[in-house]
Each structure stands twice: as structure tokens, then as C-alpha cells.
Amino acid sequence: MADDERKRLEDEKKRKQAETDRKRAEVRARLEEASKAKKAKKGFMTPDRKKKLRLLLRKKAAEELKKEQERKAAERRRIIEERCGKPKNVDDASEDDLREICQMYYDRVYLCEGQKWDLEREVRKRDYEISDLNSQVNDLRGKFMKPTLKKVSKYENKFAKLQKKAAEFNFRNQLKQVKKKEFTLEEEDKEPKKSEKAEWQTKK
């Protein structure tokens, strides 16, 4: 009985060990697959593929830019034709036809100038009304509008003073220098000069 029990325990132990090894192998295999997939995903964008992708993006952007320019040019032509009309054939036109064309253009320009003047006047009127309403709102709120102040350099006064002092210094240096005898004794002033002779030298 003891041998059977020991054998059963050993079999149970071996079975548990095998189950543990199997689970470890499954986990290891799963981790290896995940690492391989990660490496494959990381190496998907190679330098060649990046270069091709950049070229495709540039080509697509150039095409879009060209389409946008063509669309703007077509819109410009449409607006010009709408405002100015289609060009008239004046080479083969007679004098009456030319006079009629000129009159038509004159009437159109006159109308456009009148509309332009009316629109400009309306814009000025609206601007004045908006400014007036803003000032009224600020007065009601009690806000004080700061006036626009002129920017003045804080070093301007210092520079002016320094320049004034420099000018005074230069003016003083340009003045004529006058030598004065200061701190001299009266006896030194009374001493005869070398060219003058004393009384005892003149007497014989």
C-alpha cells in the first residue's frame, strides 16, 4: 500500500510538472510571436518606403496646387467677363459700330463709378456709426479710452545732457589759453630782468 501511495504521489507530481512546463512553453511561444510581430511592424517603414512616400506626397501636393491655380484662373476669367463683358471685335467694325461700342463702355464705366462712390460713402457712414456706438458704450460702462501715446526713449534726455556737456568741454578747450602768474611774491616781480643793469653797474 505504501508503495502504491508513493507511486501515485510521484505520478501526480510528474503530471503537475508536465502541466507547468507546457504552460511555460505556451507563454514563451506567445512572447516570441509577439516580439516577432513587433519587429516586423517596426521594420515596415524602411528608408526606401519613406522616400517613395515622400515623393508621392509631393506629387499629390503639386497636383492639388495646380488644380487650385487653374480654379482661381477660371474664376478670375469668369469675374472679368461678368464685369467687363466679352471683348468686342473692333478691327472690322464700322464707324457707327465703334461709336455704339464706345457709348456702351462709357455707360458701363459711368454706372460702375457711381456704384463705387455709393459703396464707399456707405462704408464711411457705417464706420462712423460703429465708432460712435463704441464710444457711447464705453461712456455707459464708465471705461476710459487710453489715448495713443508717443513712444519716447527713456535714454533720450541722458544722451542730450551728455552731448551738451561734451559741447561745452570742446568749447572750453578751443578757447585761447592765457597764462597767469599766480602765487608769486612781490619781490620776484620787482627783480630786474637780465637785460637791465643794476645802479652800481652803471655808476663809474
Backbone hydrogen bonds, N-H to C=O, Kabsch-Sander energy under -0.5 kcal/mol:
donor,donor_aa,acceptor,acceptor_aa,energy
5,E,1,M,-2.4
6,R,2,A,-2.5
7,K,3,D,-2.6
8,R,4,D,-2.5
9,L,5,E,-2.2
10,E,6,R,-2.3
11,D,7,K,-2.4
12,E,8,R,-2.3
13,K,9,L,-2.5
14,K,10,E,-2.7
15,R,11,D,-2.5
16,K,12,E,-2.3
17,Q,13,K,-2.4
18,A,14,K,-2.6
19,E,15,R,-2.3
20,T,16,K,-2.4
21,D,17,Q,-2.6
22,R,18,A,-2.4
23,K,19,E,-2.2
24,R,20,T,-2.5
25,A,21,D,-2.4
26,E,22,R,-2.2
27,V,23,K,-2.6
28,R,24,R,-2.7
29,A,25,A,-2.5
30,R,26,E,-2.4
31,L,27,V,-2.5
32,E,28,R,-2.3
33,E,29,A,-2.2
34,A,30,R,-2.2
35,S,31,L,-2.5
36,K,32,E,-2.4
37,A,33,E,-2.5
38,K,34,A,-2.3
39,K,35,S,-2.5
40,A,36,K,-2.6
41,K,37,A,-2.4
42,K,38,K,-2.6
43,G,39,K,-2.2
44,F,41,K,-1.2
46,T,44,F,-1.4
50,K,46,T,-2.5
51,K,47,P,-2.4
52,K,48,D,-2.5
53,L,49,R,-2.5
54,R,50,K,-2.5
55,L,51,K,-2.3
56,L,52,K,-2.5
57,L,53,L,-2.4
58,R,54,R,-2.5
59,K,55,L,-2.5
60,K,56,L,-2.6
61,A,57,L,-2.6
62,A,58,R,-2.5
63,E,59,K,-2.3
64,E,60,K,-2.4
65,L,61,A,-2.5
66,K,62,A,-2.4
67,K,63,E,-2.4
68,E,64,E,-2.3
69,Q,65,L,-2.3
70,E,66,K,-2.4
71,R,67,K,-2.4
72,K,68,E,-2.4
73,A,69,Q,-2.5
74,A,70,E,-2.4
75,E,71,R,-2.3
76,R,72,K,-2.4
77,R,73,A,-2.5
78,R,74,A,-2.3
79,I,75,E,-2.3
80,I,76,R,-2.5
81,E,77,R,-2.5
82,E,78,R,-2.2
83,R,79,I,-2.5
84,C,80,I,-3.1
85,G,80,I,-0.6
85,G,81,E,-1.2
90,V,88,K,-1.1
98,L,94,S,-2.4
99,R,95,E,-2.3
100,E,96,D,-2.3
101,I,97,D,-2.6
102,C,98,L,-2.7
103,Q,99,R,-2.3
104,M,100,E,-2.3
105,Y,101,I,-2.5
106,Y,102,C,-2.5
107,D,103,Q,-2.5
108,R,104,M,-2.1
109,V,105,Y,-2.7
110,Y,106,Y,-2.7
111,L,107,D,-2.3
112,C,108,R,-2.6
113,E,109,V,-2.7
114,G,110,Y,-2.0
115,Q,111,L,-2.4
116,K,112,C,-2.5
117,W,113,E,-2.4
118,D,114,G,-2.3
119,L,115,Q,-2.5
120,E,116,K,-2.5
121,R,117,W,-2.4
122,E,118,D,-2.3
123,V,119,L,-2.4
124,R,120,E,-2.4
125,K,121,R,-2.3
126,R,122,E,-2.5
127,D,123,V,-2.5
128,Y,124,R,-2.3
129,E,125,K,-2.3
130,I,126,R,-2.7
131,S,127,D,-2.4
132,D,128,Y,-2.4
133,L,129,E,-2.6
134,N,130,I,-2.4
135,S,131,S,-2.1
136,Q,132,D,-2.2
137,V,133,L,-2.5
138,N,134,N,-2.4
139,D,135,S,-2.1
140,L,136,Q,-2.3
141,R,137,V,-2.2
142,G,138,N,-1.0
143,K,138,N,-2.1
145,M,143,K,-0.6
146,K,144,F,-0.6
149,L,147,P,-0.6
156,E,153,S,-1.1
159,F,155,Y,-2.3
160,A,156,E,-2.2
161,K,157,N,-2.3
162,L,158,K,-2.4
163,Q,159,F,-2.5
164,K,160,A,-2.2
165,K,161,K,-2.4
166,A,162,L,-2.3
167,A,163,Q,-2.2
168,E,164,K,-2.3
169,F,165,K,-2.4
170,N,166,A,-2.3
171,F,167,A,-2.2
172,R,168,E,-2.2
173,N,169,F,-2.0
174,Q,170,N,-1.6
175,L,171,F,-0.7
175,L,172,R,-0.7
179,K,177,Q,-0.5
182,E,180,K,-1.0
189,D,185,L,-1.4
190,K,186,E,-1.7
191,E,187,E,-0.9
202,T,198,A,-1.1
203,K,199,E,-1.7
